[in-house]
């Protein structure tokens, strides 16, 4: 096995995750300034300003499997870069909440499509021995983008005046254009070349950069066998009902942890904890740092201890940290206690769900339906993310929110959901570490629950 080419391609494609993370979090710095500028109601602000990108993400995720199959993984990744660039520039120059929402929606489509195309591409070029680590590099870039967005928002907010939010959003165009150029220079997925182009020679040329010459004919033969075995199959069939159910639960619990609630509205949460409004952006920076460090740990261990053990650790951490956040609000603890508890929550996410979700979803479907399976799983994830982001201002708004005085019940709810996630992991989730994609499709498709 050769590693230099694989690592370069994986890192390049994973930069889509950096843009994903940056785009997702950069809105937190513009949240309250935009609401004051355009004097929007909590419902309008949640529906259009804050969650519009997520509704674009839902569309991008649900339909991202189509361009992945028809155009190819590489072309889809290229056009994702274009969408990010247009969104960044358009959002920064928006003249009203409607044009702003439109360009955020465009960026959301890029986020959703990238959560389909990037993990698929990386999983399809990766050897089974380090597939988890390489696909998890996408998640690493997401949290790196989150960290840079928090830092960028803080620095821009500190040194630029009333139009700071425009610079916060517009600066994303620079990494988006760099990514677009870089991804145009990676090869196409060898599995797609065989499955859709029936071009074993071009696939051979790509595989030659990954494996020894002796290994390649067997690998091409195994890909053809898998495609032939699942040739006429549809995603929504009894044979694939178990993988479909697994990704639904994985995506559902990811959002019922409250992760997007915390990341999008961290400044509001910290303000309710008593941190001065001019310090809330700075208080958000530790979230990005903790997310970054514990994602590195997740990447290190995902191919060593496996996906399932990381999920158990993360679930236990979720339950404890969310209970601590709720308790801190209940006793009106100092803001530092809330920040510390939220950071523990972020650490639990980063080493568990954050490290595992994109890897797991990209692994468990056969070649023939992988793109559509990835779309279904990520689409479910983003539907719940959009709903939670949309309704949050109704609960947290400082004037009219249901829990405007104390949001502790919200964190109790999320903790309860994580108890259910722990049960899902222990009794339903299979381990996928160290198994080839073709072997995994045979193992999971057409079978019932097999907890290992």
C-alpha positions as CSV (number, residue, x, y, z in Angstrom):
1,X,0.0,0.0,0.0
2,X,1.2,3.5,-0.9
3,X,0.2,6.4,1.3
4,X,1.5,9.6,-0.1
5,X,-1.0,10.0,-2.9
6,X,-4.0,8.8,-0.8
7,X,-3.1,11.3,2.0
8,X,-2.8,14.2,-0.4
9,X,-6.1,13.4,-2.1
10,X,-7.9,12.8,1.2
11,X,-6.6,16.1,2.7
12,X,-7.6,18.1,-0.4
13,X,-11.1,16.7,-0.5
14,X,-11.4,17.1,3.2
15,X,-10.9,20.8,2.8
16,X,-14.6,20.8,1.9
17,X,-15.1,20.0,5.5
18,X,-13.1,23.2,6.5
19,X,-15.6,25.3,4.5
20,X,-18.5,23.3,6.0
21,X,-17.3,24.1,9.5
22,X,-16.5,27.7,8.8
23,X,-19.7,28.4,7.0
24,X,-21.7,26.7,9.8
25,X,-20.2,28.7,12.6
26,X,-19.5,32.1,11.0
27,X,-23.2,33.0,11.3
28,X,-22.9,32.9,15.1
29,X,-21.0,36.2,15.0
30,X,-23.5,37.8,12.7
31,X,-26.6,36.5,14.6
32,X,-27.5,39.4,16.9
33,X,-26.0,42.3,14.8
34,X,-28.2,41.2,11.8
35,X,-31.3,40.9,14.0
36,X,-30.8,44.4,15.3
37,X,-29.9,45.8,11.8
38,X,-33.1,44.5,10.1
39,X,-35.2,44.4,13.2
40,X,-36.5,40.9,12.6
41,X,-38.9,39.0,14.9
42,X,-37.6,35.8,16.7
43,X,-39.6,33.6,14.3
44,X,-38.4,35.3,11.2
45,X,-34.8,35.4,12.4
46,X,-34.8,31.7,13.2
47,X,-36.6,30.7,10.0
48,X,-34.8,32.9,7.4
49,X,-31.6,34.3,8.9
50,X,-30.2,31.5,11.0
51,X,-31.7,28.3,9.6
52,X,-31.9,29.1,5.9
53,X,-28.5,27.8,5.2
54,X,-29.5,24.6,7.0
55,X,-32.5,24.2,4.7
56,X,-30.1,24.5,1.8
57,X,-28.0,21.9,3.5
58,X,-31.0,19.6,3.6
59,X,-31.6,20.0,-0.1
60,X,-27.9,19.5,-0.9
61,X,-27.7,16.4,1.3
62,X,-30.9,14.8,0.0
63,X,-30.1,15.3,-3.6
64,X,-26.3,15.2,-3.4
65,X,-26.2,11.6,-4.3
66,X,-27.5,12.3,-7.8
67,X,-24.6,14.5,-9.0
68,X,-22.2,12.1,-7.2
69,X,-23.5,9.2,-9.4
70,X,-24.1,11.1,-12.6
71,X,-21.3,13.7,-12.8
72,X,-18.9,11.8,-10.6
73,X,-17.4,12.4,-7.2
74,X,-14.8,14.8,-8.4
75,X,-17.0,17.2,-10.5
76,X,-19.5,17.3,-7.6
77,X,-16.7,18.4,-5.2
78,X,-15.6,21.1,-7.7
79,X,-19.0,22.6,-8.0
80,X,-19.4,22.6,-4.2
81,X,-16.4,25.0,-4.1
82,X,-18.2,27.3,-6.5
83,X,-21.3,27.3,-4.3
84,X,-19.3,28.2,-1.2
85,X,-17.6,31.1,-3.1
86,X,-20.8,32.6,-4.4
87,X,-22.5,32.3,-1.0
88,X,-19.7,34.0,0.9
89,X,-19.5,37.0,-1.5
90,X,-23.3,37.3,-1.8
91,X,-24.0,37.1,1.9
92,X,-21.4,39.7,2.7
93,X,-22.9,42.1,0.1
94,X,-26.6,41.4,1.0
95,X,-28.8,44.5,1.1
96,X,-31.8,43.0,3.0
97,X,-32.7,39.9,5.0
98,X,-34.2,38.2,1.8
99,X,-31.1,38.5,-0.3
100,X,-29.0,37.4,2.7
101,X,-31.2,34.3,3.2
102,X,-30.9,33.4,-0.5
103,X,-27.1,33.5,-0.5
104,X,-27.0,31.6,2.8
105,X,-29.2,29.0,1.2
106,X,-26.8,28.6,-1.7
107,X,-23.9,28.0,0.8
108,X,-26.1,25.5,2.6
109,X,-26.5,23.5,-0.6
110,X,-22.7,23.3,-0.8
111,X,-22.5,22.1,2.9
112,X,-25.1,19.4,2.3
113,X,-23.6,18.2,-0.9
114,X,-20.1,18.1,0.6
115,X,-21.3,16.0,3.5
116,X,-22.3,13.4,0.8
117,X,-19.5,13.7,-1.7
118,X,-16.4,14.2,0.4
119,X,-16.9,11.1,2.8
120,X,-17.8,8.9,-0.2
121,X,-14.8,10.0,-2.2
122,X,-12.4,9.5,0.7
123,X,-13.9,6.1,1.8
124,X,-13.6,4.9,-1.8
125,X,-9.9,5.7,-2.2
126,X,-8.9,4.5,1.2
127,X,-7.5,1.1,2.3
128,X,-9.5,-0.6,5.0
129,X,-6.7,-0.3,7.5
130,X,-6.8,3.5,7.7
131,X,-10.2,4.3,6.2
132,X,-11.5,5.6,9.5
133,X,-8.7,8.0,10.0
134,X,-8.8,9.3,6.4
135,X,-12.5,9.8,6.3
136,X,-12.3,11.4,9.8
137,X,-10.0,14.0,8.3
138,X,-13.2,15.5,6.9
139,X,-14.5,15.9,10.4
140,X,-11.1,17.2,11.5
141,X,-11.4,19.9,8.8
142,X,-14.9,20.7,10.0
143,X,-13.8,21.4,13.5
144,X,-10.7,23.3,12.2
145,X,-13.1,25.4,10.2
146,X,-15.2,26.0,13.3
147,X,-12.1,27.0,15.3
148,X,-11.0,29.4,12.6
149,X,-14.5,30.9,12.3
150,X,-14.7,31.5,16.1
151,X,-11.2,33.2,16.0
152,X,-12.1,35.1,12.8
153,X,-15.4,36.4,14.2
154,X,-13.6,37.5,17.4
155,X,-10.8,39.3,15.7
156,X,-13.0,41.0,13.1
157,X,-15.5,42.0,15.7
158,X,-12.8,43.4,17.9
159,X,-11.1,45.5,15.2
160,X,-13.9,46.4,12.7
161,X,-16.9,48.5,13.5
162,X,-20.6,48.1,12.7
163,X,-20.1,46.3,9.4
164,X,-18.0,43.6,11.0
165,X,-20.5,40.9,10.2
166,X,-20.1,41.5,6.4
167,X,-16.3,40.8,6.7
168,X,-17.0,37.8,8.9
169,X,-19.1,36.2,6.2
170,X,-17.2,37.5,3.1
171,X,-13.7,36.2,4.2
172,X,-14.9,32.6,3.5
173,X,-14.5,33.3,-0.2
174,X,-10.7,33.1,0.0
175,X,-10.4,29.5,1.3
176,X,-13.4,28.5,-1.0
177,X,-11.5,29.6,-4.1
178,X,-8.3,27.9,-3.0
179,X,-10.2,24.6,-2.3
180,X,-11.9,24.8,-5.8
181,X,-8.6,25.0,-7.5
182,X,-7.0,22.2,-5.5
183,X,-9.9,19.7,-5.9
184,X,-9.8,20.2,-9.6
185,X,-6.4,18.4,-9.6
186,X,-7.4,15.2,-7.7
187,X,-8.4,12.0,-9.7
188,X,-11.8,10.5,-9.9
189,X,-12.9,7.7,-7.6
190,X,-11.8,4.3,-9.0
191,X,-15.0,2.7,-7.8
192,X,-17.1,5.4,-9.7
193,X,-15.0,4.9,-12.8
194,X,-15.8,1.2,-12.8
195,X,-19.4,1.5,-11.7
196,X,-20.5,4.3,-14.0
197,X,-17.9,4.5,-16.7
198,X,-17.0,0.8,-16.9
199,X,-13.5,2.0,-17.4
200,X,-11.1,-0.4,-15.6
201,X,-8.0,1.1,-17.2
202,X,-8.6,4.6,-15.8
203,X,-9.5,3.0,-12.5
204,X,-6.2,1.0,-12.7
205,X,-4.2,4.2,-13.2
206,X,-5.7,5.7,-10.0
207,X,-5.3,2.5,-8.0
208,X,-1.7,2.3,-9.1
209,X,-1.1,5.3,-7.0
210,X,-2.5,3.5,-3.9
211,X,-1.7,-0.2,-4.1
212,X,1.1,-2.4,-5.5
213,X,0.7,-3.8,-9.0
214,X,0.1,-7.3,-7.6
215,X,-2.9,-6.1,-5.6
216,X,-4.8,-4.1,-8.2
217,X,-6.3,-6.9,-10.4
218,X,-7.9,-8.5,-7.3
219,X,-9.3,-5.2,-6.1
220,X,-10.8,-4.4,-9.5
221,X,-12.3,-7.9,-9.6
222,X,-13.9,-7.4,-6.2
223,X,-15.4,-4.1,-7.2
224,X,-17.0,-5.7,-10.3
225,X,-18.3,-8.5,-8.2
226,X,-19.9,-6.2,-5.7
227,X,-21.5,-4.1,-8.4
228,X,-22.8,-7.1,-10.2
229,X,-24.2,-8.5,-7.0
230,X,-26.1,-5.3,-6.2
231,X,-26.8,-4.3,-9.8
232,X,-30.6,-4.0,-9.8
233,X,-31.0,-3.0,-6.2
234,X,-32.7,0.1,-4.9
235,X,-31.8,1.8,-1.6
236,X,-35.3,1.5,-0.1
237,X,-35.6,-2.3,-0.3
238,X,-35.8,-5.0,2.4
239,X,-32.3,-5.9,1.7
240,X,-30.9,-2.5,2.7
241,X,-33.5,-1.8,5.5
242,X,-31.0,-2.4,8.2
243,X,-28.3,0.0,7.0
244,X,-31.0,2.6,6.3
245,X,-32.3,2.3,9.8
246,X,-28.8,2.5,11.3
247,X,-28.0,5.8,9.5
248,X,-31.3,7.3,10.5
249,X,-30.6,6.6,14.2
250,X,-27.0,7.8,13.8
251,X,-28.1,11.1,12.2
252,X,-31.1,11.6,14.5
253,X,-29.0,11.2,17.7
254,X,-26.3,13.4,16.3
255,X,-28.7,16.4,16.3
256,X,-30.6,15.4,19.4
257,X,-27.4,15.8,21.3
258,X,-27.8,19.5,20.9
259,X,-24.6,20.0,19.0
260,X,-25.8,22.5,16.5
261,X,-27.9,24.2,19.1
262,X,-24.7,24.9,21.1
263,X,-22.5,25.8,18.2
264,X,-24.9,28.2,16.5
265,X,-26.1,29.9,19.6
266,X,-23.0,29.8,21.9
267,X,-22.9,33.6,22.3
268,X,-26.6,33.7,23.4
269,X,-26.1,30.8,25.8
270,X,-23.1,32.4,27.4
271,X,-24.8,35.7,27.7
272,X,-27.7,34.0,29.6
273,X,-25.0,32.5,31.9
274,X,-24.0,36.0,32.9
275,X,-21.0,36.7,30.6
276,X,-20.9,40.3,29.4
277,X,-22.2,40.8,25.8
278,X,-18.9,42.2,24.7
279,X,-17.0,39.1,25.9
280,X,-19.3,36.3,24.5
281,X,-17.4,35.9,21.2
282,X,-14.2,35.5,23.1
283,X,-15.8,33.0,25.4
284,X,-16.8,30.9,22.4
285,X,-13.1,30.4,21.3
286,X,-12.5,27.6,23.9
287,X,-15.3,25.6,22.2
288,X,-13.3,25.7,19.0
289,X,-10.1,24.7,20.7
290,X,-11.6,21.8,22.6
291,X,-13.4,20.6,19.5
292,X,-10.1,20.7,17.6
293,X,-8.0,18.8,20.2
294,X,-10.6,16.0,20.9
295,X,-11.2,15.5,17.2
296,X,-7.5,14.8,16.8
297,X,-7.9,12.2,19.5
298,X,-10.9,10.7,17.8
299,X,-9.0,10.5,14.5
300,X,-6.1,8.8,16.3
301,X,-8.3,6.1,18.0
302,X,-11.0,5.5,15.4
303,X,-8.9,2.8,13.6
304,X,-7.4,1.5,16.8
305,X,-10.3,1.0,19.2
306,X,-13.1,1.1,16.6
307,X,-16.2,3.2,15.9
308,X,-18.4,1.6,18.5
309,X,-16.1,2.2,21.6
310,X,-15.7,5.9,20.6
311,X,-19.5,6.2,20.5
312,X,-19.9,4.6,23.9
313,X,-17.3,7.1,25.4
314,X,-19.0,10.0,23.6
315,X,-22.4,9.0,24.8
316,X,-21.4,8.8,28.5
317,X,-19.6,12.1,28.1
318,X,-22.7,13.7,26.6
319,X,-24.9,12.6,29.4
320,X,-22.5,13.9,32.1
321,X,-21.7,17.2,30.5
322,X,-25.3,18.1,29.5
323,X,-26.4,17.4,33.1
324,X,-23.6,19.7,34.3
325,X,-24.7,22.5,32.0
326,X,-28.3,22.2,33.2
327,X,-27.2,22.0,36.8
328,X,-25.0,25.1,36.3
329,X,-28.0,27.1,35.0
330,X,-30.3,25.7,37.7
331,X,-28.1,27.0,40.6
332,X,-27.2,30.2,38.7
333,X,-23.5,29.3,38.7
334,X,-20.8,31.7,37.4
335,X,-20.5,31.9,33.6
336,X,-17.2,30.0,33.8
337,X,-19.0,26.9,35.1
338,X,-21.3,27.0,32.0
339,X,-18.4,27.5,29.7
340,X,-16.5,24.6,31.2
341,X,-19.5,22.3,31.0
342,X,-20.2,23.2,27.4
343,X,-16.5,22.5,26.6
344,X,-16.9,19.1,28.2
345,X,-20.0,18.5,26.0
346,X,-18.0,19.6,22.9
347,X,-15.2,17.2,23.8
348,X,-17.7,14.3,24.2
349,X,-19.1,15.1,20.7
350,X,-15.7,15.4,19.1
351,X,-14.3,12.1,20.2
352,X,-17.7,10.3,19.7
353,X,-20.3,11.3,17.2
354,X,-18.2,13.9,15.6
355,X,-15.4,11.5,14.7
356,X,-17.7,8.6,13.8
357,X,-20.8,9.8,11.9
358,X,-19.3,10.6,8.5
359,X,-17.1,7.5,8.6
360,X,-19.9,5.2,9.6
361,X,-22.4,6.5,7.1
362,X,-19.9,6.3,4.2
363,X,-19.0,2.7,5.0
364,X,-22.2,0.6,5.4
365,X,-23.9,0.8,2.0
366,X,-22.9,-1.3,-1.1
367,X,-21.1,0.5,-4.0
368,X,-24.3,0.6,-6.1
369,X,-26.4,2.6,-3.6
370,X,-23.6,4.2,-1.5
371,X,-24.2,7.7,-2.8
372,X,-28.0,7.6,-2.2
373,X,-27.5,5.9,1.2
374,X,-25.1,8.7,2.2
375,X,-27.7,11.3,0.9
376,X,-30.4,9.7,3.0
377,X,-28.2,9.6,6.2
378,X,-26.9,13.2,5.8
379,X,-30.3,14.5,4.7
380,X,-31.9,13.1,7.9
381,X,-29.1,14.7,9.9
382,X,-29.6,18.1,8.3
383,X,-33.4,18.1,8.6
384,X,-33.1,17.8,12.4
385,X,-30.3,20.4,12.4
386,X,-32.5,22.8,10.5
387,X,-35.5,22.2,12.8
388,X,-33.5,22.7,16.0
389,X,-31.8,25.9,14.6
390,X,-35.2,27.3,13.4
391,X,-37.0,26.9,16.7
392,X,-34.1,27.9,19.1
393,X,-34.8,31.7,19.0
394,X,-38.4,30.9,20.2
395,X,-36.8,29.4,23.3
396,X,-33.7,31.6,23.8
397,X,-34.7,35.1,22.5
398,X,-33.9,37.6,25.3
399,X,-37.3,39.3,25.1
400,X,-39.9,36.7,24.1
401,X,-38.1,33.3,24.5
402,X,-39.9,30.6,26.5
403,X,-36.7,30.0,28.5
404,X,-35.4,33.5,28.2
405,X,-34.5,33.6,32.0
406,X,-33.0,30.1,32.3
407,X,-32.6,27.4,29.6
408,X,-31.8,24.5,31.9
409,X,-34.8,22.3,30.7
410,X,-33.4,22.3,27.1
411,X,-30.2,20.6,28.3
412,X,-32.1,18.1,30.4
413,X,-34.0,17.1,27.2
414,X,-30.7,16.6,25.3
415,X,-29.2,14.6,28.1
416,X,-32.2,12.3,28.0
417,X,-31.8,11.8,24.3
418,X,-28.2,10.8,24.8
419,X,-29.3,8.0,27.2
420,X,-31.3,6.6,24.3
421,X,-28.2,7.0,22.0
422,X,-26.1,4.9,24.5
423,X,-28.7,2.1,24.3
424,X,-28.6,2.3,20.4
425,X,-24.8,2.0,20.4
426,X,-24.7,-0.9,22.9
427,X,-27.5,-3.0,21.4
428,X,-27.8,-2.1,17.7
429,X,-24.7,-0.5,16.2
430,X,-22.3,-2.8,14.5
431,X,-18.5,-2.4,14.4
432,X,-17.1,-1.5,10.9
433,X,-13.4,-1.2,11.8
434,X,-10.9,-3.0,9.5
435,X,-13.4,-4.5,7.0
436,X,-13.4,-3.7,3.3
437,X,-16.3,-1.8,1.8
438,X,-17.3,-4.8,-0.3
439,X,-17.2,-7.1,2.7
440,X,-19.2,-4.7,4.8
441,X,-22.0,-4.5,2.2
442,X,-22.3,-8.3,2.3
443,X,-22.2,-8.3,6.1
444,X,-25.0,-5.7,6.6
445,X,-27.3,-5.8,3.6
446,X,-30.2,-8.2,4.1
447,X,-29.4,-8.9,7.7
448,X,-31.0,-8.0,11.0
449,X,-29.4,-6.4,14.0
450,X,-25.9,-7.6,14.7
451,X,-24.4,-5.8,17.7
452,X,-20.7,-6.8,18.1
